[in-house]
Structure formats: structure tokens, C-alpha cells
């Protein structure tokens, strides 16, 4: 089985399923997968949801999908953290990151209830960041958007002297991303307000989304199958592009060979013309010498336009008329 640029053995997928269970009864409660760019704060979000440090500390890069579980508000909650992508579209992301994101879904058998798309608000959110986020959600299938909530992470206590709602509304890219998620978004602050339980509010929003989805999951099996189909389609497209490039290269080489042959022919023709011109000059020189010999003029004579003492003007006119006839 091919998963997002990697050959993932079917037995490997089955082992993951056996470890995590194959029915919803084996993991009652809420299952969440965290995705986002590097340094977005995904591990910190996972620790906040579970209420303790079960994922990597801040500053430590997550390199593979990791599952942790805990009891939150008297129910079992499963959180899967995944590696983050770079700040450009998923095609630029390492194949390992894409593989781990897809594998992270298999750690939530039979599938996650929610996808938390973690977006930091410590800097301006550009079109490039939005494109990368959308491509990674799309990687999980079109149905993934119905299970996704944008989770903003805010290091400071305030958002540029604006509310979260104002921040989203003022940014075309943020608003567009939130719209793709059905208007669902939330924020976790580095310095939470006193008496404010942002995690409880987040879980409430997730419960509302699950209820709206009538308890349906983002099926791990469907995600894996769709990833395989996309990979096969990508391979076919790549093969077709390779064939087109090879054909273009063949045509270029053929055109270059024809051009070289034409240049060689022109060189040969040019040499022939030069030889012909040289031969003509030599023939003319010989005729002129013969003419002078016939008229008694030596080859070392001076300019024929001048009249040496031993030649008359009649003699010079005769030489001129003879040369015109031969030319």
C-alpha cells in the first residue's frame, strides 16, 4: 500500500489498527488529531487538553506521530500529535511529514472525531500559510473539513489590542481558512485569563461539532484508501510528465542534429564557392598574362592606363578590346 509518497506495507497498517483497536467501543470518548506548521504549538496544545506534559516540551521538534491518552472531565480523551510542515505548500514538505500525518489518523482507530488545525497568531498569516494549511487538510480527504476546527495559539495576553473576532475578520486569509471549516475556530492563550477555562470551551465546541456530524468519524480506513489513490494518481501524473519531458528532449536533440547538418552543408558550400572564386581569379590572371604575352607586354609592365614609350595608343586600345571579349 502506498501512503503519501511512501510504500507502507499493508501489514504495518494492520499492526497499527490492532494496537489502537478496530471499533469505537475500544476507545470510548473523544479522539483528536493535531496538525499544523512547525512551531505552531501543537505539542503545547496537546498538553493543555490532557492537563499534563505528555508531549514534547516547547522547543523540541516532533518528528513522528505520537498518541497520548488521558481522562478529561470524566471521559477518555485521545490526542495524536504530528510533525509540522514548513511554511510552504505540502509538495515542499518532506515526505516523512506527510506520511506521519496520514499515519497519525491510523493511531485514532477507527478514526478521529476532530482535526485541530493549529495556527499561531504571533505573526501575520499570509496566503502561503493558508495554502499550506488547506493542502494538508485536503490530504485527509474532502470530508476532513467537516471535522476540522481552527485552533489559534496566542503567546501574549492580547491580540494587537483587538479581539480574536476582529483579528479574524480583518484578515482575508484567516477568514477564508475559518470559512473552509464551517466558521469553527477557538484560541488558547499563553497567558490565559483568570477564571477562564479555554480548554473546557474548546471541548464543548468539539462536542457540538461531533453532534452536528451525528457522531460520524473521519474514517481512518477511508483516509488511508484515499491517500493511496491520490499517491497512485500522482505517480501516473509524474510518469506522464516524465514521458513528455523525454519526448521534448528527443525533439530538441533531433532539431540540434538537423541544425548541425545544415551548418556543415553551408560550410562545405562556402568552401566550394571560395574555391570556385579562387579558381576564377587564377584563370583570369592567366588570361591576362597570356594577353600581355600575345601583345608583347611583359608581366612586369606598369599600369596599362599609362602609355609607355614603346607602345602606341592604338596598341593599348587593342589590348582593352581583347580583354573585354574574353571577359
Order of alpha helices (4+ residues) and beta strands (2+ residues): beta-beta-alpha-beta-alpha-beta-beta-alpha-beta-beta-alpha-beta-alpha-alpha-beta-alpha-beta-alpha-alpha
